[in-house]
Amino acid sequence: SYVALLNNSFSRSPAMKTKEEALSALRSLSQDDLKAVLAAGIFLVQNPEQGIGTTLFESLFELVAQPCVELLPVDNVVEPKRLLLGRRSPDAPTHPGRTALLGTYIRKGETDSDAIRRCVKRELGQQFDVSALRFSHHYNRPTGCAGEEFAGGRQRHTVGLVHLIEVGHVAENDNRKWTSAIPPDLLLGHQDFVQRALGFVKTDKPLFS
C-alpha cells in the first residue's frame, strides 16, 4: 500500500530527524515511487476543510490548477460607482505589499458562496449577505489570477469566478481605499477584472503611496 511504501522509504534512515534528511530519502526514489509516497502523505492530512497550510498549498500549486473566487467590493452591485481595493500584507507569500482585489481559494467541501463568506469575514470582519452578490465572469489562467510572475519565475494555474459584492458601508483605513478608477499599483490581472466587470478607466495615480 502507499502507507507501507511511505513507512519503508523513511525506515531506510531510522535516525532521520531533519527536513534535509527526509528530502534526501525522497530524492533516492523513482518518480513513480515518489508520487506514491507523496500521495500517502497527502492522505494523512486531517481536516483539510480547515485549510492545509501555506507550505503544502504552495507545493500542490506547482502541480495542479486551483479553483478560486475573486471579489470586486463595490458601493452598489446594480450601479457600481466605487470599488474598494486593499493592500496585501508585506508578509504575504505572494505579491507582498501590492494593491489587489479580495479573493481566496475554494477549500474542500466549500461552495463558491461559502468561500466568499469566509473571505469577506476574514478581510472585512463582517458577515456577508448572499443577496448582495452578482456574478461577473469566470477565467482560466495558466499564469495565475494576478497576471504576473511569482517569485523565482514560477507560475500558478488558477481557475476562478469573479463576483461583484456590495460593501458600500465599509470605511477606509491604511490598507483599504475606495476608488473610481484603475490605479497603476493594482495587480495586472486584477486590472483586467475591474475593466471587464466595471468599465473603469486607468489612472496614473497610485492608490497607495
C-alpha positions as CSV (number, residue, x, y, z in Angstrom):
1,S,0.0,0.0,0.0
2,Y,1.0,3.7,-0.2
3,V,1.3,3.9,3.5
4,A,3.6,0.9,3.7
5,L,5.7,2.4,0.9
6,L,5.9,5.6,2.9
7,N,7.0,3.8,6.1
8,N,9.5,1.8,4.1
9,S,11.0,4.8,2.5
10,F,11.8,6.5,5.8
11,S,12.8,3.3,7.6
12,R,15.9,3.4,5.4
13,S,17.2,6.1,7.7
14,P,16.0,5.4,11.3
15,A,18.0,8.3,12.7
16,M,16.5,10.8,10.2
17,K,15.4,13.9,12.2
18,T,15.7,16.8,9.8
19,K,13.8,18.0,6.8
20,E,17.0,17.8,4.7
21,E,17.4,14.1,5.6
22,A,13.8,13.5,4.6
23,L,14.3,15.2,1.3
24,S,17.4,13.2,0.7
25,A,15.4,10.0,1.2
26,L,12.7,11.2,-1.2
27,R,15.3,12.1,-3.9
28,S,16.5,8.5,-3.9
29,L,13.1,7.2,-5.1
30,S,12.0,6.7,-8.6
31,Q,9.4,9.1,-9.9
32,D,6.6,6.5,-9.6
33,D,7.6,5.7,-6.0
34,L,8.0,9.4,-5.2
35,K,4.4,10.1,-6.4
36,A,3.1,7.2,-4.4
37,V,4.9,8.3,-1.2
38,L,3.7,11.9,-1.6
39,A,0.1,10.6,-2.2
40,A,0.4,8.6,1.0
41,G,1.4,11.7,2.9
42,I,-1.4,13.7,1.5
43,F,-3.9,11.1,2.7
44,L,-2.7,11.5,6.2
45,V,-3.6,15.2,6.3
46,Q,-6.6,15.7,8.6
47,N,-9.4,18.3,8.4
48,P,-8.4,19.8,5.0
49,E,-11.6,21.9,5.1
50,Q,-9.9,24.0,7.7
51,G,-7.0,24.8,5.4
52,I,-3.9,22.8,4.7
53,G,-1.3,25.5,5.4
54,T,0.8,27.7,3.1
55,T,3.7,25.4,2.5
56,L,1.6,22.4,1.4
57,F,-0.7,24.5,-0.6
58,E,2.2,26.2,-2.4
59,S,3.6,22.8,-3.2
60,L,0.4,21.5,-4.7
61,F,0.0,24.6,-6.8
62,E,3.2,23.6,-8.6
63,L,1.4,20.5,-9.9
64,V,-2.3,21.3,-10.5
65,A,-4.7,24.2,-11.2
66,Q,-6.5,25.6,-8.2
67,P,-10.1,27.0,-8.1
68,C,-10.7,30.4,-6.5
69,V,-13.1,33.3,-6.1
70,E,-12.2,36.9,-6.9
71,L,-14.3,39.7,-5.4
72,L,-14.9,43.2,-6.6
73,P,-16.2,45.0,-3.5
74,V,-18.4,47.9,-4.7
75,D,-20.7,50.5,-3.3
76,N,-23.7,49.1,-5.2
77,V,-24.0,45.9,-7.3
78,V,-26.7,47.4,-9.5
79,E,-25.0,50.6,-10.4
80,P,-21.4,50.4,-9.1
81,K,-19.6,53.7,-8.9
82,R,-16.8,52.9,-6.5
83,L,-14.5,49.9,-5.9
84,L,-12.8,49.0,-2.6
85,L,-9.2,47.8,-3.0
86,G,-6.8,46.5,-0.5
87,R,-3.1,46.4,0.1
88,R,-1.6,43.0,0.6
89,S,0.4,42.3,3.8
90,P,4.2,42.8,3.5
91,D,4.4,39.2,4.8
92,A,2.1,37.8,2.2
93,P,3.5,34.6,0.5
94,T,2.7,36.1,-3.0
95,H,2.9,39.7,-4.2
96,P,3.6,41.2,-0.8
97,G,2.5,44.9,-0.4
98,R,0.7,45.0,-3.7
99,T,-2.7,46.5,-4.3
100,A,-5.3,43.8,-5.0
101,L,-8.9,42.7,-5.0
102,L,-10.3,40.4,-2.3
103,G,-10.1,36.7,-3.1
104,T,-9.5,33.3,-1.8
105,Y,-9.1,29.7,-2.9
106,I,-12.0,27.3,-2.5
107,R,-11.4,24.7,0.2
108,K,-12.6,21.2,0.2
109,G,-16.3,21.0,1.0
110,E,-17.0,24.6,0.2
111,T,-19.3,26.1,-2.4
112,D,-18.2,29.4,-4.0
113,S,-20.6,31.2,-1.7
114,D,-19.0,29.6,1.3
115,A,-15.6,30.7,0.2
116,I,-16.9,34.2,-0.4
117,R,-18.4,34.4,3.1
118,R,-15.1,33.2,4.6
119,C,-13.1,35.7,2.6
120,V,-15.3,38.7,3.5
121,K,-15.3,37.7,7.2
122,R,-11.5,37.4,7.2
123,E,-10.8,40.6,5.2
124,L,-13.6,43.0,6.2
125,G,-14.6,41.5,9.6
126,Q,-18.3,41.2,8.7
127,Q,-20.9,38.6,7.7
128,F,-22.0,38.6,4.1
129,D,-25.5,38.7,2.6
130,V,-25.7,36.4,-0.4
131,S,-28.4,38.7,-1.9
132,A,-25.8,41.4,-2.3
133,L,-23.7,39.4,-4.8
134,R,-23.7,39.5,-8.6
135,F,-21.7,37.2,-10.8
136,S,-19.5,38.9,-13.4
137,H,-17.4,36.3,-15.3
138,H,-15.1,33.3,-15.0
139,Y,-11.5,32.9,-16.1
140,N,-8.9,30.2,-16.7
141,R,-5.3,31.5,-16.5
142,P,-2.2,29.3,-16.6
143,T,-0.3,32.3,-15.5
144,G,-2.4,32.9,-12.4
145,C,-5.1,35.4,-11.4
146,A,-2.6,38.2,-10.8
147,G,-1.3,38.0,-14.4
148,E,2.2,38.4,-13.1
149,E,5.1,36.0,-12.4
150,F,5.7,34.8,-8.8
151,A,9.0,34.8,-7.0
152,G,11.6,32.7,-8.9
153,G,9.6,33.0,-12.2
154,R,7.1,30.4,-11.1
155,Q,3.6,30.4,-12.4
156,R,0.3,29.3,-10.9
157,H,-2.6,28.0,-12.9
158,T,-5.9,29.3,-11.4
159,V,-9.5,28.9,-12.5
160,G,-11.8,31.4,-10.9
161,L,-15.2,33.0,-10.6
162,V,-15.3,36.8,-10.4
163,H,-18.2,38.4,-8.5
164,L,-19.3,41.9,-7.5
165,I,-20.1,42.2,-3.8
166,E,-21.9,45.2,-2.2
167,V,-20.0,46.6,0.8
168,G,-20.9,50.3,0.5
169,H,-20.8,51.0,4.2
170,V,-17.2,49.7,4.7
171,A,-14.8,52.5,5.9
172,E,-11.3,53.2,4.5
173,N,-8.2,52.6,6.5
174,D,-4.4,52.4,5.9
175,N,-4.8,49.1,4.0
176,R,-8.0,49.6,2.0
177,K,-9.3,52.5,0.0
178,W,-12.2,53.3,-2.4
179,T,-11.5,54.2,-6.0
180,S,-13.5,55.1,-9.2
181,A,-10.6,54.3,-11.5
182,I,-8.0,51.6,-12.1
183,P,-4.7,52.5,-10.3
184,P,-1.3,51.5,-11.7
185,D,-0.3,49.7,-8.5
186,L,-3.2,47.2,-8.9
187,L,-2.1,43.7,-9.9
188,L,-2.2,43.4,-13.7
189,G,-4.7,40.5,-13.8
190,H,-6.9,42.4,-11.4
191,Q,-6.9,45.5,-13.6
192,D,-8.3,43.3,-16.3
193,F,-11.1,42.0,-14.0
194,V,-12.0,45.6,-13.0
195,Q,-12.1,46.8,-16.5
196,R,-14.2,43.9,-17.7
197,A,-16.7,44.0,-14.9
198,L,-17.0,47.7,-14.2
199,G,-15.6,49.5,-17.2
200,F,-13.4,51.7,-15.1
201,V,-10.6,53.6,-16.9
202,K,-7.0,53.6,-15.8
203,T,-5.4,56.5,-13.8
204,D,-1.7,57.3,-13.4
205,K,-2.1,58.0,-9.6
206,P,-1.3,55.1,-7.3
207,L,-3.9,54.2,-4.7
208,F,-1.4,53.6,-2.0
209,S,1.8,55.6,-1.7
